[in-house]
Amino acid sequence: MEEYNLPKPFFDNLPSDIKNKIYFDDFYYDDIYNELQKILDHKESTELNNTLLVNYFIENHLITNELFIEYLCKKNNIFSTIYSTHYIENKCSFRLLNKMQSMCQCWLMYLYH
């Protein structure tokens, strides 16, 4: 694919619906992933507290966003494994936590335990 260096005014003059389409098609999931990465790197997460991560998934309806889940599974092998266990195989790793909490806790355990 050939890359073009279009002048900034070109983008500034695009209609907002076109700008939105470009953003949602090409950058939206990257921005969410970057936010998740910040949460994963947060002190609370490194201490295996899953609250920030669970809340982010819930507030942004990420688990029901099939396109984002597909993106995240491709981008992050650890998440892909954990998601598959919890949501495809329907197996919770932590009996006293709900599925979302268990999935997030597993992710933190893989990273920091």
N, C-alpha and C positions, 0 to 999 in steps of 0.2 A: 504494500500500500504506500503510495506516495504521500509525503508529508508537505503541507503547505504552511508557509509563514504568512498568515493573514494579518493585516494591520489591526491594532486594537480598536480603532474607530469602527471597523467592520462589525465587530461583536457588539459594540456599544449601540449600534444602530439597528440591531436585530429586534424584532418584536419580542415582547416578554414571553409569549407562549413558545416561541422557538428557543429562547434561552432556557426556559424551564424544561423543555423536551431534551435539550442537549445535557442539561444538568442531571435530570433523572435517568436518562439512558446511560450516561457515561461516568458520573461522579458521585451520585447519591449513595450507592452502596459502599464506595470507598470511604466516604465521610462517616458512615455508620461504623464501619470496621475500625476506623481510626479512633472513634469514640470508645468502642469496645476495648481497644488496645489500651487506651488511657485508664479505663476502669480495671483491666487486668493488671496493669502496672501500679495501680494505687496501693498505698500502704495497707488499707483494710483488706484488699484482695490478697496481698502477699501474706497477710496474717490469717488467711483462709476464711475470712468473713465474706460470705457470698451476697450480702444485702445489696450492695451497689449494682452488682451484675444482674441479680434477679429483678430488681426494680427497673433497670434499663430495658431488659427483655420485655417486661410486662408493660411498661409505659409506652414503649414504641411498637408493641404488638409484633415483635420480631418472630416469635415461634410460629405464628400463623401466616407470615409472609413467605410463601413458598419460594419465590424468586430470590429473596435475600438468603434464606436457609441454603439454597443451592449454591449461591455465591460463597457463603461462609464455609460450607463444606469443602468447596474447591480450594479456597484460600487457606484453610487451617485444618490440617490433618487430625490434630487432637480433637478439635470440635467435631469433625466429621465422625470420628469413632464414637465419641460420647453421645452425640445426637442419635446416631444409628442405634446404639444400645437402648437409649431412653425412649425414643419416639418411633422407631421402626420395629425393634424387637420388644418394645414395651416392658423393659426391665429397669426398675429403679435400683440404684446402687445403695441408697440410704433409705432404710425402711421408714424412718420417722420424718422424712421430708417428702413434700409432694414432688411430682415429676420435674417441674421446672427447677425447684430448689436443688434437687438431687443432681440434675444435669450441670447446673452452675457450680455446685460444690465439687463435683468430679473434675470439672475443667480446672478449677483452682488447685485441686489435689494433684492433678497431673503436672501442673506448672510449678508448684511450690512445696510439695511434700517430699 
